[in-house]
């Protein structure tokens, strides 16, 4: 009897071993790729070959430990850790999974919510029928396991009695898919026979280029970026909208250093069918970034476009337009010729010929102007003398052909001129430059700087004269060293300064969100993105550095400056009349205007002064909120002259001072 039992057990064991041998050695390798199961509307896809080790490195970093106090990242961390909680006593199981590919994707599932989807490649162990049964042994009394069928696939549902949440799991061939959003698991089942994202040729072009040696890989699908951004803000973002219009996918392999600086290298592809500008850039080479030499230290955003020569780029730009949309090019060409005929100028000769290897857009935080149009276009010149001569000729033709009469305004050794050709840069370079409608311009070093606001030009001149430029800023120098010297497109963001601009322009709801998350935004004070052409893609690099929030706040350029009371060298208050008649500067935005006015918040007139060529010249009157005169006097070419008087709110004269 004992021998029979022994032989029976031996036979069963042998059969089971043969079964395992077949499963792990002899059975056909019909593995389904993980990416095939990710629903098509993924905004971000994270991939790791060693998920447990990768997560350990991220979760132990200083940056993540700061971020996890934020609601969004706390929720993101919580969703990841919920999986760990379910299997809390089975650490060995997770370590077993660490050599297997894990994908995590993020999806917008409603106007207010996002969902997270997981795909784990179980490889051949997925064929073990015991694996599903084993799930019962992993769960304690705090969970309830149930099953349902969806399109012939079994979905396991693990209900958490404490959180009232349900994790949905399904085994699809060799893959385990899971999500707290049932619709995402169902979407994976729906498409696994006919995958969308995993067979998208544009995605595959990026996927095959991204390396596997680093911490993890991240893919971005720009089609769904605007929708995802809408979860966090009710305000449209032109920069993000531009990304979704012009780019298809980016893929990066990520690394994280001991200082929590994130470095990502990868590739990006563009929408050739409607992105003439980027396609032309891809054909036109690269250049060093030199405009940092005139960009103010308080530049919030510096977007550089580089090429072997602007003439080459312009030829490519025209060729791409002609090839992609002949009707659009015909309209463009007719508009150019119309301007040339009217002004008797030649665009290629008088503009294109003198532009060098870089043009850039700057968004600047200014003490002069806190306004939306504090943006500049900077053109590097091949030869400054040639640029001056050609621009002088264009200005001469404008004066001949239009009623605009504008005299150059001197400012700290530079001249500010007015280029009165409406929509010229939009016409020349497309919608990307439409904000420069009727710009002023000045020459700084070997650069020509354009802006619709003359105060922006003054700010750039001030910074250059004082030596307070990006090139001279230590933080920028160190950060810029993390990128290649040459690029087609390079973006540098000073995040605290950018935050100030975003906050100023945001609506009430967005301002509330920005205030709430301020410390989690500012802890990454610098971010950069670089694109260089490689075949039909752009090789990409993204760098974001982390700093302790106290360190960021301690830096003067990131804090608001306050105006303190003026003191003499002895520490005593100066003469009362000197303080009263020492006026704050004004910054008119229209240098052709005959006068300038400022109002109180309720709309009541605060001051009015006559102007000549953008300078204070003539009568000056300041008012109390009740409409009574507060101060009177005269200016001559921006200098106070003659007798100035100061009155109380009843009209009684209190002070008088004579200026020569």
Secondary structure, 3 states (H helix, E strand, C coil): CHHHHHHHHHHHHHHHHHHHHHHHHHCCCCCCCHHHHCCCCEEEEEEECCHHHHHHHHHCCHHHHHHCCCHHHHHHHHHHHHHHHHCCCCHHHHHHHCCCCEEEEEEECCCCCEEEEEEEECHHHHHCCHHHHHHHHHCCCCEEEEEEEECCEEEEEEEECCCCCEEEEEEECCEEEEECCHHHHHHHHHHCCCCCHHHCHHHHHHHCCCCCCCCEEEEEEHHHHHHHHCCCCCCCCHHHHHHHHHEEEEEEEEEECCCCCEEEEEEEEECCCCCHHHHHHHCCCCEECCHHHCCECCEEEEEEEECCCHHHHHHHHHHHHHHHCHHHHHHHHHHHHHHHHHHCCCHHHHCHHHEEEEEEEEEECCCCCCCCCCEEEEEEECCHHHHHHHHHHHHHHHHHHCCCCCCCEEECCEEEEECCCCCHHHHHHCHHHCCCCCCEEEEECCEEEEECCHHHHHHHHHHHHHCCEHHHCHHHHHHHCCCCCEECEEEEEEHHHHHHHHHHHCCHHHHHHHHHCHHHHHCCCEEEEEEEEECCEEEEEEEEECCCHHHHHHCHHHCCCCCCCCCCCCCCCCCHHHHHCCCCCCCCCCCCCCEEEEECCCCCEEEEEEEECCEEEEEEEEECCCCCEEEEEEEECCEEEEEEEEECCCCCEEEEEEEC
